[in-house]
Amino acid sequence: MSGAGAAKTAEIAARVEAFVRDVVVPYEGDPRCGDHGPSEALVAELRDKARAAGVLTPHILPDGSHLTQRETATVLKASGLSPLGPVAVNTMAPDEGNMYLLGKVGSPEIKERFLKQMVEGRARSAFFMTEPSSEGGAGSDPSMMKTTAVQDGNHWVINGRKAFITGADGAKVGIVMAKSADGACMFLVDLPDPAIRIERVLETIDSSMPGGHSVVTIDNLRVPADQMLGESGEGFNYAQVRLSPARLSHCMRWFGAAKRANEIATEYAVHRQAFGKPLIDHEGVGFMLADNLIDLKQAELMIDWCADVLDTGVLGTAESSMAKVAVSEALFRVADRCVQVMGGTGVSRDTIVEQVFREVRAFRIYDGPTEVHKWSLAKKIKRDTLKARQRG
């Protein structure tokens, strides 16, 4: 990152952090924050304030260009300091990843019709890929996809069921993944659509994402051919474009949340007295906070390292897997210690520490469970070792 670029990014991140701490944090106890995320009214209110403050969609510049991944990391860490921060400034999942994908692959028409309203914070989106495990559908293994796309004249007809679709309830833009005779495809659709029916919104451990996570039936959805993203059969390649940056963005946002939880736990430990002295003076507590400092720094360095790799233009599949595992596991340890340090207060909803613990626990599964990433890395280790042996 150049000196001028670093200074500009630092300035954007500072404005985002000030907005989140000063404007967004007071909303954390708002009754419009429910089990399935903040309400649409609250999302709109927060985004109006972000727009007025000049921090809406801060990772995409006014000319439409995207910050580098390293620059994005600086900004998204700041946005994550509150669970509502990414929602307010429009850096949340799945929208951030969807905007990145459409910016890279979308036609001018798709960018104008679908991407523009997302960048402007006027529309939320959903990415329809995961399918019900009870039916043997796609989950961590997208090649198991059962949703079909059949061409009918200048339209495609899509049928199937999807599960854990984040933000589907209330979204205005959908990216639907289905299999044609050529292979995986992606389609852009306006939502709501009567052919896409939300069966139910799941009750899950996390509660920060608007619309929650839905089970959806797609029944004879007709999509004009010009709303296919790219070419038929190239869907998995497009998914790879989105995959590593979106995976890393989760790390960035939840780093901010864990950092804030640690701030709260530290403040508590310094001022709470027990057995004649502040909690932090008891080694059992002080050492937990020291471990938090170490884990946070290691997570930050891992995020920045992976961002630098992606900025070289490579897919960074292995690097993002390593970062996802290392960061999600480290941040979970941080959040768990924060709860422990704060005792009864830590398991209450008097602070966001309890929510951060729940959210980061889910993060260890979202965008690929730790075990899937380790399995993928083990396959790469085997493949690279056999290739090295053949060369030798």
N, C-alpha and C positions, 0 to 999 in steps of 0.2 A: 504494500500500500504506500503510495507516494505521500510526502509530507502534507501537500495540499489536500489530498484525498483523506488522509487520516484526520486532519483538522476539521474538514467538512463533516465527516462521519461522526466525530466526537461531538460536534455541535448539534447534529440531529439527535444523537443518542441522549445528550444532556437535556434537550427540550422534551424528548419522550419521557425520560425518567422524571423530570419535574412535573409533567402533566399527570403521569401515573400516580406519583406520590401525593400530589396536592389535590388533584381533581377526582381521580378514579378510586383511590383507597377509601374515601368516605362512603362510597356506594357499596362497599363489601357487605354491609349488613342490611342492604335494601331488601325488603320483602319480595321484590320482583325477581330475586335470585332463587330459583327453585331447584328441585331434584334433577330437572332436565335442562339446567342452565338458565341464564338470564332471559327474561321475556323479550319479545320483539320490541315492545315499547322502551324497555331499558336499553337495549342495543341501539335503537335509533337515537335516544337521548344522549348516550355516551358518544356516539359518533358525531352528532351535531356539535358537541363540545370539542371533540378532537379536531373536527374540520375548522371550527372557529379559531382553535389554537395553532393551526398549521401543522398538526402531527398525524393527520389521517393518512394511512398507507405510506408510512415514512420511508420504506425500503424501495419504493418505486418513485423515481424522480419525476418532476413535472413534464419532462420531455418524453416520458415513457420508458426510459432506460432503467435498468435494475441495478441496485448496488451489488458489488461483488459479494461473494459468500462471506468473506472475512468482514467486510463492512456491515453486511446484513447481521452477522453474529453480534456485533457491537450494539446494534439498534434493537434487535429482538430480545437480547438479554435484558435490556432496560424495559421493554414492553412487558416482560414476564414478571415484573416485581409485584404485580397483583394478578390473581386469577382472572380478573376482569380487564386487565391491561390489554392483552392481545385482541379481545373483543372490541374494546373501545377504539384502538388505533388501527384496526383492520390488519393485524398480523397473525391472526389465529388460524388453526387448522379447522377444516381442510382448505379454507379459502386461500391461504398464503401459497400452499403447494399447487392449487388449481390455477391461480393467477400465473405462477411461474411456468406451468406447463403450457397454458394457452399463449403466453408471451413467446415461448420457444417454438411451438408447433402450429398454432392457430393461423388460419388464413386471415387476410385483412378483413373479410366480412365477419368471420367469427370473433375477431378481436373487437370490432366495432359493436356487434350485437350483444355479445356475452361478456367479454373481458372488461369493457369500459365501465359498465355498471358495477362490476365487482371492485375495480380499482377505486371508483368514486365512493365506495362504501354504501351504495344504494341497494345492493343485492348480496345475499349470502348464497353459498353454493354447496353442493354435495357431490361426493365421488362414489358412484355405485359400482363397487367391485366385489367385496366380500359377500359370500353366500352362506346359507344355513348349513352348519356342520352336520346336522341330522339328515341332510339329503346328500351328503358327500360332495358339497359344493366347494368353491374356491375360498380359501382362507389364507394361511401363510403360503400355500402353494397355489398361485393363480392359474397354473396350467390345468387345474381341476374344474375350471369354470364350466357351468352348465347352461347359463343364460345364452339364448340363441338369437342371432340376427339373420334374417332371410330377406334377400332383395326382392322387391315387388315393384317393377317399373322404376320410377324415379324416387322411390321410398324404400326404407328398410323397416321390417316388422320385427319387433323385439319382444321376447317372452322369457320369463324366468322369475326367480325370487332372490332377493338380496337381504343381507342381515348386517347389523352393526353399522348402518349407514349414518355417519355423523352429520347432524344438521339437516337431514332430509325434511323434517317438519319445519316449515317456514322458509325453506330455500326457494330462490327464484331461478337458479341456474343449476342444471344437473349435468354431470359427465357420466354417461352410462357405458359400462364395459360389457361386451357380449362377444360370442364366437360366431363368425361367419364360416363359410366353406374355406375361406382363405386363412382363417386363424382369428386371433383376437382383434377387436375393433373398439373404438371409442366414438361416442356420439354426444353432441351437445343438444340439450333439450331445455325448453322453457318450463318452469314449474310454477304452480302445481299443474299437473296433467291428469285427467281422469283415468288414463291407462296406467298410471303409477300410483298404487294405493298403499298407504301406510297401514299395515296391519296393527302394529302396536309400537309404542316407544318403550324400549327396554329400561328396566330399573337397574342401573349400574352403580359401581362404586364411586365414579367421578361425577362432577356436576358443574363443570365450568363452561361447557360448549353449548351454545344456543341450539335448541331443537333436540338435544340428546342424541341417542343412537337408536335407529329404527329398523324394524323388519318390514320389508317392502315387497309387494307383488307387482310385477310388470306384466300386464295382460294386453297383448296385441298393440303395443306402442308403435305408432307409425312416425318415422322420422325422415324428413326430406334428405335425399342423398347428399346435398351440399352441407348438411350439418354433421357429417362424419368428420372426425378429426383426422386429418391426413389421409392415409390410404388403408383400404381393407387388408386385414391380416398383419398390420404393423402395430397393433395395440400394445403388445408386450414391450416393444422397443420404445414406444412413447412413455409407457409406465416407468421404464428405466430412467428416462430423462427427468421424471418427477421424483423418483424414489429416493435417491441419495440426498438431494437438497431438502426434501420434505422431512426425511428422517432426521437430518441434522437440525432443521428448524425446531423440531420438538425439543431437542437437547438445549437449544438456545433459550427457548421460552421457559422451560422448566428449571433451567439454571437460575433464571431470575427469581422464580418462585421460591426455590430452595434457599437462595441467598437471603431473601426477605424473611423466610421462616427462621433462619439462623440468627438474623438480626433481632427478631422478637424473642427467641429463646435466650440469646445472650443478655439482652436487656433484663429479662426476667431473672436470670441467674445472678447477675451483678447486684440486683436490688432486693431479691427475696432472701430473707434471713431464715436460717434453720440451724439448730444446735449451736447457737452462739456466734455464727458468722455467716457471711453471704454464701449462697449455694456454690458460686464459682470457686470459692476457696476450699471446697471439698474436692479431693482429687477425682472422685468418681464422676463428678459433674464437669469440673474443669477439663479433664482429659477428653470427655465427649465433645466439648466445644473445640478443643484443639484438633481432634480427629475431623470435625466438620470443616475446619479451616483447610486442612490438608486435602480432604476429598473435593472441596469446592475448587481449590486451585488446580488440582489434577483434572477435574472435569472441564474447567475453563481452558486449560492448555490443550486438552483433547479436542474440544470444539474448534479452537483456532487452528490446530494442526489439520484437521479434516477439511475445514473451510479453505485453507491454503491449497490443499490437494485438489479440491473441486475447482478452484480458480485457475488451475492449469488447463482445464478443459476436458480432463478425463472423467469417466463416469464415477470413479471412486467407490465402487460397490463394496469392496473389501474394507476400505478405510472407513466408510460410513457404518458398516456393520460393527467394526471395532469401536467406533465412537459411540454408537447407539448402546452397545452393551456396557461399556465402561461408564458412560455418563448416567444412564438410567439406573444402574446399580449403585453408583456413588451417590446420586441425588436421593435415592431411596434411603440409603444409610443416613444421610444428613437429616432428612425429614423424620426418620424414626428416632434419631437421637434428640431432635428438637421436642418431639412429643414426650420422650422420657424425661428430659431435663425439666419440663414444665409440669410434670405429674398430672394431677387432675385437671388443671387448666389446659394442658396440652391435648386432652381428649375431648374437651368442650369446644363449643363453637364461639367462644368469647374472642378468639383470634382466628386468623386464617391458617394457623399451623396444622390443625386437624384436617382441613380441606387439602392443603398441600400434600400431606401424607397420603390421602386417598388418591389424589390426582397422580402423584408420582408412582404409586403402586400400580395404577392402570398403565402408566407409561412403559413399564417393564414388559407389557404385552403388546400395546399398540405399536404399529409400524414394525411388527415382527418381534415375537418373544425372544428373550435372551438366548434360549436354547436353539432356536432356528438359526440365529445369526452365528452362534458357535459352531453349529453343524455345517453351515455354509463355509465358514472359515476353515474348518477341519478338512473339508473336501478340497479347498484351495491348497492347503498345506500338502495334502497327498499328491495333488496334481502337479504342483511345483516341484516337489521332491522327485517324482518319477521323471519329469522332464529334465531335471538337473542330472539324474543318473544316466539318462539316455545320451545327454551331451557329453558326459564324462567318459 
